Amino acid sequence: MEVEVNPQSQIQPMEVEQIDRRPAALGDLRILPDEILCAILTYLTPRDVARLSCVSSVMYILCNEEPLWMSLCIDNADRQLQYKGSWKRTALDQLNVTFENNEFCQKPQKPLHFNGFNSMFLYCRLYRCYTSLNGFYYDTGNVEREKNLSIEEFRDKYDGQKPVLIGGLADTWPARTTWTPEELLKKYGDTAFKLSQRSRHKIKMKLKDYVSYMKVQHDEDPLYIFDEKFGEAAPELLKDYSIPNMFKEDFFDVLDRDQRPPFRWLIMGPERSGASWHVDPALTSAWNTLLCGRKRWALYPPGRVPLGVTVHVNEEDGDVNIESPSSLQWWLDFYPLLPEEDKPIECTQLPGETIFVPSGWWHCVLNLETTVAVTQNFVNSKNFEFVCLDMAPGYRHKGVCRAGLLALDDISIEDVRKNMLFLESGLGCSDLSRKDKRIRVHQPEVSENGSTRDGVSKCIDLTEMEFSYDINFLAMFLDKEQDHYTSLWSSSNSIGQREMREWLSKLWVGKPENRDLVWKGACLALNADRWYTHVTEICNFHGLPLPTDDERLPVGTGSNPVYLAGDNVIKILVEEGLEACLHSLGTELEFYSSLQKINSPLRDHIPSVLASGILYMENGLCKVQYWDGKGVPEVIANFTPLVEHEQADYPFGLQSKRQFDYRKAGMSLPELVKACSGTTIWPYVITQRCKGKIYAQIRDSMSWKDTLNLASFLGEQMRNLHLVPCPALNDSTLLETQQKAVSDANGNIKNDEDKVWAPAEWNIFLRTLNRKKKDVCDRLTKWGDPIPRELIEKVEEYIPDDLLKVDMGVRSCTWIHSDIMDDNIHMEPCSLTSHSGGANDNPELIDNVSANGSDLSEPIHAWRPTHILDFSGLSVGDPILDLIPIYLDIFRGDPLLLKQFLDSYKLPFVKTGVNSSAKSNGFQRLSYRVMCYCILHDENILGAIFGTWKKLRMAKSWEEVEEAVWGDLNSYTGSC
């Protein structure tokens, strides 16, 4: 971030008559200020910085700055760090540059000195690195201090209202005496803890190395232990403290430990370390208990952006990013400029004290000496609606929650009011022009008499409306045209999109006493009221019972709203926009028709389709129209350009869907987002409700025998699926698609002389993969960690240059489900005798298990798979694609389960006689082919791979990853 320094606050360097060496040493770069030059250097590699230091005297100075080498070292750290006395030496050690046997390095060298060069930027930074904080203790402070505070008093006076320092909460904790660096070192010296510094990697450091670092470091912003998984690294630490009673209500506790977002941290840091200005994730509240040392806190209420801080809110996905100077720099450079009325709420936290930070409050922390603390974030009844609001789609409300009315600096409040009045008429809140909203609070202006004018309070004169951190006020800034299911999910959200839906569902079932509150949150986060109204209209149209009160929220973790209504399951298709949804349902209905004609045994393991249709809005009213997939629905007659094959039995069936998938593969992210938004027409399907539970709910409690049985079941059903005949391709349609594929930018047909090795039916499939390959590096880079950066750089070398020229060596295209994961497998309880094939199931036992996940009155001893759910992602292609989600999600990479699956599947993935061993070349080697599919997949499959096989994050080649994950496939031949 660019930081402006008030000249009056600078310490003027000594004036010495000497030649300025900057012009000769920097050449044309002399016009750049030192802070810009230093920032540019951080983008170079350590080797390039070392080379650049030899260019000139000034470059030698800039390239030997310790903060630069700290940045390079952190950026290139290999997940575990060991400090070597200086950051340059540490960085060179990472490059395996040794000093022990280098005689030149062993000899003491005189530092180089250069006259004629002065830098206020470097001087100020050096000052911050060595400054002492003895004078930073804030004696009185203006944060209220309490002791013996009751739960009722806390809720009435502070919760959701203002910060408070509470004494005595940790008096009985063992941590009160054992959580000092010296004591922790005795027991956990070899335990590695995570550091808070921003990096592409999650960097850890052994506690003994970190304590040694704290003693010798002189960093402006020292390394800071901030570990959310300290309980896993050192479980005994969790026994040293307990959550204070007033903070025990936490709505995230309905989630399993691996599902809930990070919520507790061990914090340790030396003098000058701390946390820069921020608002806690998801607008949660927090408590922080200090066990040793002293911390200085500064806080501002919600909507009051601190001086020197920049808030970025991305228009496309609502991603929030905050740029702030380090806490030390803010107190040294910005705090002195504030007039008294604009200074923050402040206090110095002492050992044994607990500070409470309410939802939405800005805060900054500076460690005045070595400190150890524990902190936890939580969601309770006071902040629940704010947490849900922050996860709602859109971006404006996120900016207003953090920056107040500054977030509206390019739109008038009158326009916002009009948007609120005419939302249903299409005048939504999505008309801000900038893709990246920047809300910045500038430094106070200096008047003629030398006094400061507050840039915070004087720069806003938008309206008479005052900012209020009130849920009703903030909800005014939601974009009502945005929907949870069709909008991009912000990477800054503390929980995933599917996990958020599951969280609300579990709260609805598990906390019935809070249903009014949960409903309000669900309406904010996922438009639950809108979708419930829609599903009610569908039920009325088909004469179905309405969802019960227990079933008021959508179920499952899929990307479309799904409701239970009596013995029926209603799924409204919204994912990826109208055209995608029409193709999804049209192809699914065509598949069911094909399935019935051949009397496939798969029919017994797919829920029966009871009805299907189109839901749409007309003149503000919700209406329903019947549609069985045949013909073009009347309601979309005006959208006939979407339909390329109106004469087909299923105009939105398989043929059309293949071409749509091909077009979609070439679309940019903005184009995809645009295609998903703005529609008021949604296809839907009603299926028979299965009794039992989905596999995701019971997987951790199932026996190994039941899990093996599941693997066999999936092998059998995938065999049945892949044997279902595909509709014949229309040659003229295929030719038309091929011509479109080789059209130039002007629409002219180019000569396509490339030889296609695969059969004609593979043409569109391979062309679609070719399109996905074009931006594969950008896509993998965006996904980032845990995908190794070194492998991303090599990905284009690994994937075939032209997939149209590969020798597939496979049998014909087959139907592929493409999304068989743990939430799409239905399980039924069974008695032990029936499980082994001896007796019939107990119907009463099955009926006692409801599909919404309620517990059984008696323990279940065995489970068996009965149904595969959700065929809305059907397509045709390589059958091995279905193995990817099964192996990675359901089997979690277990090779024994993979073998069990293949033993039941029994179909070859390559043509008879084709060698699929590891020595085979190209796509005939199964491990290579499936690895390429993982890389080119629309979903972040690689994140799942490197999350499961953590050691592969150190892999040097894709071949190494391929062999470790998919190598067992190369010995499989299959037998018909």
Disulfide bonds with the S-S distance in Angstrom:
none
